[in-house]
């Protein structure tokens, strides 16, 4: 299903700036039994990205009504767990890159089935490759889920060609950042590590929830710049995103990991 500004349709204007330039942002949400999981966090991430892009704030009263209609339409098909994507474009118009004389922001909403293989990933873990292509440094947009995801597309294609389901992604400085689709955490002895995302990468909603959960138990977390050899020394590794939740990683390239107690504990707390 596909909605534009609350109306069911299958097309957008050719002058839409997200189509032309990737000018906008999005968030992908999990719906469980008719309710969006961690909805407030998704609202905040959209608001933060729109502010960074200097796009007019979203009318959440209006957008929430549209989201409810989309959820109801999918739920009629007896779907109790599925994905929901909220996409915001700056709008249509403007000359070249200039955002002057652009129409109001356009909101697109779509739904999709919950990936059935995620259940196996939760239980058995995920095996990852390593991307040879590297993320550039972009402090203006780092952390945000803006609509231009060309780097992730190239890296996912690299993993597809290598017959890997996903891969660890480094930046051009050699720092571990994420996978092509998820954030990364790992444990070495009694310390948890995760990359800082001030120069590249996406700061996911589930990453935020994991950091909050670890803080509530006074688990020591170090957020910083780490190279691949530091990740490969881990006692356990896991990945997070809003649809997947938390899944253990059992291999990165040729290094294998056991599924650890921190991963299983967080799964019990946060997986839907």
Rosetta silent file (secondary structure, phi, psi, omega in degrees, C-alpha in Angstrom):
SEQUENCE: XXXXXXXXXXXXXXXXXXXXXXXXXXXXXXXXXXXXXXXXXXXXXXXXXXXXXXXXXXXXXXXXXXXXXXXXXXXXXXXXXXXXXXXXXXXXXXXXXXXXXXXXXXXXXXXXXXXXXXXXXXXXXXXXXXXXXXXXXXXXXXXXXXXXXXXXXXXXXXXXXXXXXXXXXXXXXXXXXXXXXXXXXXXXXXXXXXXXXXXXXXXXXXXXXXXXXXXXXXXXXXXXXXXXXXXXXXXXXXXXXXXXXXXXXXXXXXXXXXXXXXXXXXXXXXXX
SCORE:     score description
SCORE:     0.000 S_00000001
   1 L     0.000  149.245 -172.939    0.000    0.000    0.000 S_00000001
   2 E  -146.693  125.677 -179.604    1.164    3.526   -0.828 S_00000001
   3 E  -127.464  141.182  173.737   -0.186    6.890    0.290 S_00000001
   4 E  -120.317  119.264 -177.324    0.843   10.452   -0.606 S_00000001
   5 L    49.798   40.973  174.265   -0.331   13.151    1.810 S_00000001
   6 L    84.214   -2.578 -178.329   -2.934   10.728    3.122 S_00000001
   7 E  -111.100  134.689 -179.465   -4.374    9.808   -0.276 S_00000001
   8 E   -68.645  121.593  176.104   -3.937    6.385   -1.851 S_00000001
   9 L  -161.938  169.514 -175.629   -1.932    6.689   -5.067 S_00000001
  10 L  -119.529    9.260 -176.776    1.016    5.156   -6.886 S_00000001
  11 L  -135.028  157.263  169.736    2.789    8.216   -8.322 S_00000001
  12 L  -128.931  161.997 -179.498    4.614   11.368   -7.229 S_00000001
  13 L   -65.986  144.525  179.864    5.394   14.490   -9.252 S_00000001
  14 L   -66.609  -22.323  178.892    8.513   14.332  -11.401 S_00000001
  15 L   -86.943    3.998  177.959    9.576   17.671   -9.883 S_00000001
  16 E   -61.298  133.362 -172.323    9.503   16.201   -6.371 S_00000001
  17 H   -75.963  -20.496  173.000   12.833   17.020   -4.732 S_00000001
  18 H   -71.087  -40.299  175.703   13.235   13.652   -3.059 S_00000001
  19 H   -65.346  -42.255 -176.004   13.025   12.035   -6.493 S_00000001
  20 H   -74.656  -40.359 -170.065   15.330   14.657   -8.002 S_00000001
  21 H  -134.698   -0.718 -172.292   17.912   15.007   -5.228 S_00000001
  22 L    70.645   31.258 -172.078   17.112   12.764   -2.253 S_00000001
  23 L   -88.623   88.078 -179.276   15.981   15.970   -0.509 S_00000001
  24 E   163.823 -163.480 -178.640   14.145   14.768    2.586 S_00000001
  25 E  -148.109  170.944  177.701   14.204   12.100    5.264 S_00000001
  26 E  -153.011  165.014  170.285   12.472    8.906    6.327 S_00000001
  27 E  -143.522  146.257 -178.549   11.991    6.511    9.184 S_00000001
  28 E  -116.059  123.739 -168.832   10.994    2.852    9.134 S_00000001
  29 E  -119.887  150.208  174.787    8.781    1.660   11.977 S_00000001
  30 E   -94.973  131.779  175.227    7.558   -1.648   13.349 S_00000001
  31 E  -108.824  127.730  179.765    3.815   -2.022   13.874 S_00000001
  32 E  -130.506  119.916  179.980    2.683   -4.603   16.411 S_00000001
  33 L    51.555   43.401  173.098   -1.007   -5.267   17.112 S_00000001
  34 L    85.513    0.753 -178.523   -2.024   -1.963   15.571 S_00000001
  35 E  -125.094  143.456  178.218    0.501    0.243   17.372 S_00000001
  36 E   -79.280  126.713  179.644    3.824    1.703   16.251 S_00000001
  37 L   -75.736  130.048  178.426    6.694    0.513   18.436 S_00000001
  38 L    58.108   42.114 -174.996    8.781    3.399   19.884 S_00000001
  39 H   -60.509  -40.853 -178.829    6.727    5.976   17.976 S_00000001
  40 H   -60.811  -37.886  178.236    7.961    8.959   20.001 S_00000001
  41 H   -65.845  -37.660  177.359   11.561    8.110   19.141 S_00000001
  42 H   -66.858  -39.607  175.838   10.682    7.955   15.446 S_00000001
  43 H   -58.598  -46.780 -177.873    8.986   11.348   15.699 S_00000001
  44 H   -63.341  -39.663 -179.308   12.079   12.852   17.288 S_00000001
  45 H   -66.895  -38.036  177.031   14.422   11.422   14.640 S_00000001
  46 H   -65.961  -46.374  179.346   12.259   12.840   11.836 S_00000001
  47 H   -58.091  -43.830 -178.616   12.038   16.229   13.560 S_00000001
  48 H   -63.988  -41.150 -179.178   15.811   16.318   14.077 S_00000001
  49 H   -70.132  -40.871  177.724   16.539   15.454   10.446 S_00000001
  50 H   -61.485  -38.174  177.297   14.030   17.994    9.099 S_00000001
  51 H   -63.927  -43.657  179.857   15.663   20.630   11.292 S_00000001
  52 H   -63.800  -35.258 -179.781   19.125   19.696    9.983 S_00000001
  53 H   -86.192   -4.374 -178.458   17.840   19.900    6.394 S_00000001
  54 L    58.881   42.392  174.122   15.977   23.167    7.098 S_00000001
  55 L  -101.559  144.857 -177.686   12.698   21.647    5.939 S_00000001
  56 L   -55.594  136.378 -178.596    9.440   22.884    7.430 S_00000001
  57 L   -56.590  150.213  179.188    8.434   20.823   10.503 S_00000001
  58 L   -75.186  141.310  171.400    5.955   18.019   10.000 S_00000001
  59 L   -82.206   97.150 -172.629    2.359   18.482   11.108 S_00000001
  60 H   -71.543  -26.047  176.366    2.256   15.434   13.370 S_00000001
  61 H   -62.855  -44.579  178.508   -1.469   15.704   14.068 S_00000001
  62 H   -69.296  -46.343 -177.133   -2.114   15.314   10.359 S_00000001
  63 H   -64.427  -37.042  179.568    0.641   12.740    9.808 S_00000001
  64 H   -64.318  -37.086  176.638   -0.536   10.599   12.738 S_00000001
  65 H   -64.352  -41.520  177.953   -4.014   10.417   11.205 S_00000001
  66 H   -65.092  -41.424  177.689   -2.505    9.278    7.915 S_00000001
  67 H   -62.203  -40.437  179.226   -0.382    6.670    9.692 S_00000001
  68 H   -62.432  -39.481  177.836   -3.460    5.376   11.510 S_00000001
  69 H   -64.682  -40.720  179.151   -5.288    4.949    8.203 S_00000001
  70 H   -64.873  -42.654  178.560   -2.344    3.037    6.762 S_00000001
  71 H   -63.116  -43.434 -179.587   -2.178    0.775    9.815 S_00000001
  72 H   -62.860  -41.167 -179.799   -5.904    0.122    9.681 S_00000001
  73 H   -62.993  -41.625  179.027   -5.729   -0.754    5.986 S_00000001
  74 H   -71.270  -37.242 -177.985   -2.926   -3.266    6.568 S_00000001
  75 H   -66.641  -27.933  177.295   -4.587   -4.678    9.679 S_00000001
  76 L   -58.768  -27.182  179.179   -7.732   -5.483    7.679 S_00000001
  77 L   -83.240   14.676  179.971   -5.553   -8.110    5.954 S_00000001
  78 L    63.696   28.209  175.221   -5.122   -9.787    9.396 S_00000001
  79 L   -90.428  121.517 -179.866   -1.527   -8.590    9.620 S_00000001
  80 L  -103.275  -14.619  179.823   -0.549   -8.080   13.273 S_00000001
  81 E  -141.669  117.210 -177.195    3.173   -7.400   12.716 S_00000001
  82 E  -159.001  174.931 -179.092    4.476   -5.428    9.774 S_00000001
  83 E  -102.192  153.114 -178.266    6.614   -2.495    8.700 S_00000001
  84 E  -139.203  124.977 -178.975    5.576    1.087    8.070 S_00000001
  85 E  -111.959  125.585  175.228    7.712    3.668    6.257 S_00000001
  86 E  -108.193  120.320 -174.346    7.185    7.406    6.680 S_00000001
  87 E  -122.900  129.479  179.532    8.992    9.410    4.009 S_00000001
  88 E  -118.137  126.308  172.652    9.144   13.211    3.895 S_00000001
  89 E  -105.435  148.715  175.530   10.192   15.178    0.807 S_00000001
  90 L   -57.017  -28.160 -179.541   10.921   18.898    0.871 S_00000001
  91 L   130.120 -163.862 -178.519    8.247   19.133   -1.826 S_00000001
  92 E  -110.504  146.066  173.885    8.126   19.873   -5.548 S_00000001
  93 E   108.164 -163.369 -175.062    9.786   22.684   -7.460 S_00000001
  94 L    86.504  154.196  179.969   12.723   24.988   -7.020 S_00000001
  95 L  -102.033  116.789 -178.244   15.422   25.763   -9.573 S_00000001
  96 L    61.196 -137.489 -179.422   18.305   23.321   -9.514 S_00000001
  97 L   -76.048  -16.060 -174.907   19.550   22.708   -5.991 S_00000001
  98 L   -61.791  130.279  177.558   17.952   25.880   -4.653 S_00000001
  99 L   -86.500    6.101  177.241   15.168   25.168   -2.120 S_00000001
 100 L   -70.454  148.754  176.298   13.502   28.527   -2.830 S_00000001
 101 L    60.280   37.258  176.937    9.962   28.501   -4.261 S_00000001
 102 E   -98.740  142.632  177.351    9.338   24.894   -3.264 S_00000001
 103 L   -65.705  175.708 -178.655    5.831   23.697   -2.461 S_00000001
 104 L   -63.487  156.429  177.803    5.019   22.414    1.027 S_00000001
 105 L   -55.164  145.825  179.761    6.658   19.158    2.223 S_00000001
 106 E  -111.409  132.882 -179.114    5.115   15.972    0.897 S_00000001
 107 E  -107.819  126.768  177.203    4.565   12.947    3.144 S_00000001
 108 E  -116.658  134.903 -179.724    4.583    9.450    1.665 S_00000001
 109 E  -126.950  133.914  176.664    3.549    6.402    3.693 S_00000001
 110 E  -140.810  155.278  178.389    3.933    2.772    2.707 S_00000001
 111 E  -118.011  156.539  178.507    3.548   -0.593    4.444 S_00000001
 112 E  -151.963  157.265 -179.276    5.439   -3.851    3.958 S_00000001
 113 E   -69.165  148.122  174.526    5.420   -7.390    5.349 S_00000001
 114 L   -68.190  128.542 -179.065    7.608   -8.286    8.301 S_00000001
 115 L   -62.565  118.769 -173.678   10.635  -10.209    6.938 S_00000001
 116 L   -65.303  -28.352 -177.854   10.032  -13.832    7.929 S_00000001
 117 L   -73.182  -12.186  178.582   13.759  -14.674    8.097 S_00000001
 118 H   -62.096  -30.936  178.511   14.243  -12.205   10.972 S_00000001
 119 H   -62.263  -41.072  177.130   12.888  -14.829   13.375 S_00000001
 120 H   -66.976  -38.875  178.234   15.753  -17.143   12.405 S_00000001
 121 H   -61.291  -41.089  178.768   18.235  -14.311   12.766 S_00000001
 122 H   -58.539  -43.848 -173.337   16.983  -13.646   16.299 S_00000001
 123 H   -82.248  -47.502 -170.767   17.503  -17.268   17.317 S_00000001
 124 H   -98.890  -16.392 -178.407   20.494  -18.432   15.294 S_00000001
 125 L    93.791  173.376 -175.689   22.357  -15.187   14.642 S_00000001
 126 E  -123.072  138.002  175.290   23.598  -13.434   11.505 S_00000001
 127 E  -103.538  129.819 -173.459   26.786  -14.035    9.546 S_00000001
 128 E  -115.840  150.217  167.546   28.361  -10.915    8.058 S_00000001
 129 E   -93.701 -165.363  176.981   30.884  -10.094    5.396 S_00000001
 130 E  -132.413  122.292 -179.842   33.101   -7.020    5.300 S_00000001
 131 L   -72.154  132.589  174.550   32.526   -4.220    2.799 S_00000001
 132 L   -81.158  -30.056  174.291   35.594   -3.130    0.856 S_00000001
 133 L   -73.779  148.714 -174.804   33.902    0.128   -0.069 S_00000001
 134 L  -122.414  150.334  176.218   34.000    2.738    2.684 S_00000001
 135 E   -73.434  139.423  171.951   31.657    5.456    3.909 S_00000001
 136 L   -76.070  167.813  177.783   32.696    9.051    3.328 S_00000001
 137 L   -93.775  129.071 -176.305   32.806   11.586    6.143 S_00000001
 138 L  -147.119   76.130 -175.228   29.797   13.899    6.225 S_00000001
 139 L   -63.354  -22.027  178.124   29.405   15.699    9.568 S_00000001
 140 L   -64.640  -34.129 -173.299   26.544   17.859    8.244 S_00000001
 141 L  -120.978    0.490 -177.591   24.274   14.831    7.835 S_00000001
 142 L   -58.117  138.927  179.548   25.901   12.132    9.964 S_00000001
 143 E    91.533  -25.107 -174.239   23.464   10.224   12.148 S_00000001
 144 L   -88.410  150.961  177.937   20.392   11.293   10.168 S_00000001
 145 L   -96.378   65.679  178.045   18.169    9.032    8.029 S_00000001
 146 E   -76.500  169.006 -169.934   18.084   11.353    5.020 S_00000001
 147 L   -79.218  -11.363  179.640   16.719   10.124    1.702 S_00000001
 148 L   -91.171  100.932 -176.131   20.041    9.845   -0.130 S_00000001
 149 L  -114.428   32.833 -174.248   21.238    6.317    0.699 S_00000001
 150 H   -62.840  -36.097  178.293   23.510    5.725   -2.314 S_00000001
 151 H   -61.874  -44.395 -179.859   26.477    4.611   -0.205 S_00000001
 152 H   -65.145  -35.946  178.316   24.355    1.958    1.507 S_00000001
 153 H   -63.073  -46.082  179.750   22.989    0.804   -1.863 S_00000001
 154 H   -62.518  -39.763 -178.227   26.494    0.325   -3.266 S_00000001
 155 H   -73.942  -35.522  175.682   27.617   -1.559   -0.171 S_00000001
 156 H   -66.280  -37.664  176.554   24.524   -3.773   -0.058 S_00000001
 157 H   -63.726  -39.496  176.743   25.122   -4.614   -3.712 S_00000001
 158 H   -59.142  -43.141  179.578   28.712   -5.520   -2.834 S_00000001
 159 H   -69.407  -36.961  175.943   27.441   -7.904   -0.150 S_00000001
 160 H   -59.894  -44.735 -178.963   24.845   -9.352   -2.524 S_00000001
 161 H   -66.119  -29.868  178.268   27.586  -10.085   -5.053 S_00000001
 162 L   -85.644    0.969 -178.882   29.657  -11.713   -2.284 S_00000001
 163 L    59.819   39.282  173.301   26.597  -13.794   -1.294 S_00000001
 164 L  -110.605  143.820 -178.545   26.561  -12.296    2.202 S_00000001
 165 L   -73.540  -24.179  179.439   23.277  -11.220    3.817 S_00000001
 166 L  -167.064  173.288 -178.667   24.908   -8.078    5.208 S_00000001
 167 E  -151.708  153.115  173.652   28.327   -6.672    5.966 S_00000001
 168 E   -71.689  137.244 -177.952   30.306   -4.542    8.381 S_00000001
 169 E  -115.545  130.881  174.582   30.918   -1.056    7.002 S_00000001
 170 E  -105.462  162.027  170.544   33.984    1.096    7.762 S_00000001
 171 E   -93.903  178.732 -174.659   34.502    4.776    7.016 S_00000001
 172 L   -69.307  -11.701  174.542   37.395    6.111    4.928 S_00000001
 173 L   -90.381   -0.298  178.959   39.440    6.508    8.114 S_00000001
 174 L    85.950   12.710  179.490   39.115    2.779    8.800 S_00000001
 175 E   -88.457  139.645  173.415   36.691    3.121   11.703 S_00000001
 176 E   -66.353  132.484 -178.954   33.876    0.604   12.197 S_00000001
 177 E  -117.527  -53.092 -171.655   30.546    2.415   11.692 S_00000001
 178 E  -171.327 -168.046  162.933   27.621    0.010   11.152 S_00000001
 179 E  -104.695 -178.009  179.578   26.357   -2.663    8.792 S_00000001
 180 L   -67.647  -16.073 -173.847   24.567   -1.763    5.572 S_00000001
 181 L  -134.393    0.077 -170.760   21.242   -2.006    7.440 S_00000001
 182 L  -154.487  162.997  172.879   21.870   -1.857   11.186 S_00000001
 183 E   -86.897  160.399 -174.874   23.873   -0.433   14.063 S_00000001
 184 E  -120.021  141.674  170.243   26.599   -2.452   15.788 S_00000001
 185 E  -135.752  151.986  171.099   27.436   -3.247   19.418 S_00000001
 186 E  -150.986  157.102 -179.976   29.986   -5.627   20.887 S_00000001
 187 E  -116.616  133.103  168.882   31.198   -6.763   24.286 S_00000001
 188 E  -123.424  111.545 -174.485   34.786   -7.335   25.418 S_00000001
 189 L    57.940 -116.959 -176.020   34.803   -8.725   28.961 S_00000001
 190 L  -103.674   14.849 -178.614   32.599   -6.373   31.020 S_00000001
 191 E  -117.064  140.223  176.479   32.546   -3.416   28.602 S_00000001
 192 E  -103.893  138.643 -178.783   30.136   -2.705   25.730 S_00000001
 193 E  -123.576  145.186  171.916   31.350   -0.809   22.667 S_00000001
 194 E  -151.869  146.609 -177.212   29.518    0.955   19.856 S_00000001
 195 E   -67.764  146.220  169.266   30.769    3.379   17.187 S_00000001
 196 L   -82.271  146.507 -168.797   30.271    7.114   17.531 S_00000001
 197 L  -122.646   39.227 -178.356   28.352    8.489   14.544 S_00000001
 198 L   -84.804  -12.492 -177.820   29.311   12.162   14.347 S_00000001
 199 L  -115.491  -23.127  178.972   31.058   11.827   10.961 S_00000001
 200 L  -166.765  173.084  178.712   29.043    9.153    9.142 S_00000001
 201 L    89.665  177.791 -177.375   26.455    6.441    9.624 S_00000001
 202 E  -122.381  127.999  176.923   22.869    6.420   10.906 S_00000001
 203 L   -88.251   99.062 -173.188   21.880    6.705   14.568 S_00000001
 204 L   -77.426  158.614  177.839   18.999    4.240   14.736 S_00000001
 205 H   -63.978  -43.143  179.691   16.009    4.252   17.058 S_00000001
 206 H   -68.033  -33.171  173.309   16.804    0.758   18.364 S_00000001
 207 H   -57.379  -44.861  178.405   20.401    1.831   18.993 S_00000001
 208 H   -60.740  -42.782 -179.135   19.002    4.588   21.208 S_00000001
 209 H   -66.374  -37.632  177.818   16.781    2.098   23.065 S_00000001
 210 H   -64.893  -44.158  178.696   19.710   -0.260   23.646 S_00000001
 211 H   -60.899  -39.476  178.096   21.853    2.565   25.037 S_00000001
 212 H   -66.026  -41.975 -179.173   19.021    3.531   27.391 S_00000001
 213 H   -65.483  -41.081  179.281   18.551   -0.081   28.524 S_00000001
 214 H   -67.383  -38.098  178.459   22.256   -0.523   29.189 S_00000001
 215 H   -64.358  -37.394 -177.779   22.396    2.767   31.082 S_00000001
 216 H   -66.771  -23.564  177.984   19.482    1.716   33.287 S_00000001
 217 L  -101.301    9.318  179.818   21.446   -1.352   34.415 S_00000001
 218 L    58.124   30.955  174.530   24.651    0.688   34.868 S_00000001
 219 L   -76.213  130.689 -176.158   26.332   -1.392   32.167 S_00000001
 220 L   -74.439  121.738 -179.807   29.510    0.411   31.061 S_00000001
 221 E  -120.852  130.375  176.613   29.251    1.532   27.419 S_00000001
 222 E  -110.306  117.751  177.478   32.083    3.134   25.462 S_00000001
 223 E  -103.761  119.377 -175.842   31.040    5.161   22.382 S_00000001
 224 E  -169.622 -165.429  178.543   34.039    6.016   20.232 S_00000001
 225 L   -95.833  123.510 -176.830   36.197    5.383   17.178 S_00000001
 226 L  -133.585  142.535  176.971   37.192    1.733   16.777 S_00000001
 227 E   -92.319  168.386 -173.955   39.070   -0.189   14.118 S_00000001
 228 H   -59.573  -38.773 -177.408   38.110   -3.598   12.774 S_00000001
 229 H   -63.349  -27.179  176.800   40.671   -5.494   14.852 S_00000001
 230 H   -71.357  -40.142  174.946   39.004   -4.164   18.014 S_00000001
 231 H   -62.080  -41.666 -175.144   35.612   -5.471   16.870 S_00000001
 232 L   -71.222  -10.206  175.577   37.120   -8.849   15.998 S_00000001
 233 L   -86.291    0.630 -170.719   38.395   -9.246   19.580 S_00000001
 234 L   -66.612  151.643  172.181   34.806   -9.240   20.906 S_00000001
 235 L   -85.632  -27.224  172.596   33.299  -11.871   23.171 S_00000001
 236 E  -156.639  152.302 -177.940   29.893  -11.207   21.607 S_00000001
 237 E  -136.946  142.649  173.723   28.525   -8.967   18.860 S_00000001
 238 E  -145.471  162.163 -178.050   24.994   -7.892   17.987 S_00000001
 239 E  -124.798  155.442 -175.764   23.184   -5.644   15.521 S_00000001
 240 E  -140.497  139.972  160.524   20.093   -3.479   15.873 S_00000001
 241 E  -155.408  172.033 -169.004   17.452   -1.768   13.791 S_00000001
 242 L   -68.218  -32.625 -179.884   13.813   -0.852   14.286 S_00000001
 243 L   -85.528  -45.597  179.446   12.285   -3.698   12.270 S_00000001
 244 L   -68.845  -36.882 -170.059   14.796   -6.402   13.153 S_00000001
 245 E    81.482 -123.346 -178.918   15.140   -5.386   16.790 S_00000001
 246 E  -121.775  130.570  177.742   18.267   -7.073   18.178 S_00000001
 247 E  -135.367  137.363  177.049   20.024  -10.024   16.534 S_00000001
 248 E   -70.682  150.171  173.713   23.306  -11.723   17.494 S_00000001
 249 E  -107.776  125.323 -176.088   26.192  -11.765   15.033 S_00000001
 250 E  -105.923   -9.950  176.910   27.960  -15.104   14.846 S_00000001
 251 E  -155.843  138.391  165.531   30.549  -14.324   12.149 S_00000001
 252 E  -125.090  111.406 -174.319   32.345  -11.348   10.627 S_00000001
 253 L    56.275 -109.638 -178.330   34.287  -12.510    7.604 S_00000001
 254 L  -106.658    8.224 -179.456   36.390  -15.402    9.017 S_00000001
 255 E  -103.695  129.005 -176.264   36.015  -14.615   12.717 S_00000001
 256 E  -105.868  150.100 -178.652   33.298  -16.446   14.651 S_00000001
 257 L  -132.147  146.905  171.095   31.484  -15.350   17.823 S_00000001
 258 L   -81.714  152.811  173.303   29.311  -17.068   20.383 S_00000001
 259 L   -76.748  122.390 -168.719   25.856  -15.697   21.126 S_00000001
 260 L  -102.964  171.760 -176.036   26.351  -13.970   24.444 S_00000001
 261 H   -68.429  -32.928  178.931   24.344  -13.163   27.585 S_00000001
 262 H   -66.597  -43.041  177.415   24.101   -9.403   26.959 S_00000001
 263 H   -58.402  -48.867 -177.360   22.571  -10.021   23.553 S_00000001
 264 H   -66.112  -38.044  179.009   20.015  -12.477   24.920 S_00000001
 265 H   -64.070  -44.639  179.395   19.146  -10.204   27.845 S_00000001
 266 H   -67.415  -36.347  174.828   18.550   -7.205   25.561 S_00000001
 267 H   -58.163  -44.715 -179.739   16.511   -9.337   23.185 S_00000001
 268 H   -63.221  -32.970 -179.736   14.262  -10.298   26.091 S_00000001
 269 H   -80.519  -39.100 -164.267   13.819   -6.653   27.069 S_00000001
 270 H  -117.126  -22.821 -179.643   13.472   -4.966   23.676 S_00000001
 271 L   -70.673  139.204 -178.874   12.531   -7.380   20.875 S_00000001
 272 L   -98.178    0.000    0.000    8.852   -7.241   19.936 S_00000001
